[in-house]
């Protein structure tokens, strides 16, 4: 239970922190914000890697392997496409 | 590696995510911010590979390599106009990853401990359910944006009752799982319910409301990741997931506010259904005998010697791929000494910031893209407003008719410009399904053409002068 409460504490604090930061993002960057934050939510990959690595029945490993695949697409594609977009934003010369 | 060191690295990764998101608060720092976020992710992934008990290397490497290849291809091939689809599908992938990780972890936990604690089960339930709604909701949103699924709001009778029952069923299964956790089937049943809910919730939402839906699903994908963090007792998942959850919620709120509608109205009211009758004046009443159409030559003449031009892009500009032509026109005008600005409505396009990305792609500097509240006072001093592919967001009815479906929605006050040029293929209504009296105003000229062709014709006509 203690571990759960500690995790809950982190969750709540991170939500508040997220609100504070994201409200400052200007509308012109909202699309990169979505794709970039989406890439960050691919952090599930960390969990997927642990599950895949463990010794377990084949079915479980296959599930975890699929999770690694989907999360990796999410992470790699997300950061890359965000970079592509952000590189296009220029000021007046 | 010792668990404490791994956790220490997760702290560093979380810090990079936060610093990275902070970088996104300004275009100057945004590129670096995104790279720092990526660095945080790399750190988290690499240290995870050093966890104890990792044996199935071939599966890990195969998953990473395949995912990287597909991710790179998608990110490089995608056209900027199709960005909403890509974000929708990435959201979905995040959701399905959460389902699978929670499912696999539950199976692995049950193998060693048939009675896991309640918190773990609840987190697994949340992860699977939210992940499933995100996954299938995103697939439907993707389908609607691509035109595979009808962009209209598809309404079916009793949908609220069905959704309500499904939700109750999900709660029932969740309770059952807490009572007897040693039951993997329950989990997959829950996922199936979540998938169905995801489909049924998004199908009745119209295409132009997709900015809200995508923002909301973005939030869900973050919350699903955070829930997975609770399942695994992994703090970096919790931090990253909640940051994304918060981001999506804020964007959802901004979008709803920009339409003067509540989230409940967007989600459940079925706005944009084919048959929705709106009352109000008919198109014939509004337009009869008052529409003046124009030509490229006339527009070129009008643009001669003006001081200020404002270009108002909408989803139609994206559909016509007209952003590069628009940029060329704006360059030509600026060379003549005309002041050119772009007025961006918050819900123009199919996702938040869609227009900004398209215009950035066409090399329009971001300081020329002005937000609604910033540009609205300037319309009174504007000689020519060129509206390309926007409709409801410039409909003055929002200000005048409290019965209208868009009543109270903040709009761009283009009607206050000296001359308005509407580039549009026909008089067809926008998403709200109502006629736009702007078209019939004395100072409005309709240019009936495809957006890109129209702009190219205007450019040619200016050159001919």
Interface residues (C-beta under 8 A of the other chain):
Chain A: X1 X3 X4 X7 X10 X11 X14 X15 X16 X17 X18 X19 X21 X22 X23 X24 X25 X26 X27 X28 X29 X30 X31 X32 X33 X34 X35 X36 X37 X38 X39 X40 X41 X42 X43 X44 X45 X46 X47 X48 X49 X50 X51 X52 X53 X54 X55 X56 X57 X59 X60 X61 X63 X64 X65 X66 X67 X68 X69 X70 X71 X72 X73 X74 X75 X76 X77 X78 X79 X80 X81 X82 X83 X84 X85 X86 X87 X88 X89 X90 X91 X92 X93
Chain B: X17 X18 X20 X21 X22 X24 X25 X26 X27 X28 X30 X31 X33 X34 X35 X37 X38 X40 X41 X44 X45 X48 X49 X51 X53 X54 X55 X56 X57 X59 X60 X62 X63 X64 X66 X67 X68 X70 X71 X72 X74 X75 X76 X78 X80 X83 X86 X87 X90 X91 X93 X94 X96 X97 X98 X100 X101 X103 X104 X105 X107 X108 X111 X117 X119 X214 X215 X218 X221 X222 X224 X225 X226 X228 X229 X230 X231 X232 X233 X234 X235 X236 X237 X238 X239 X240 X241 X242 X243 X244 X245 X246 X247 X248 X249 X250 X251 X254 X344 X346 X351 X352 X353 X354 X356 X357 X360 X361 X363 X365 X366 X367 X368 X369 X371
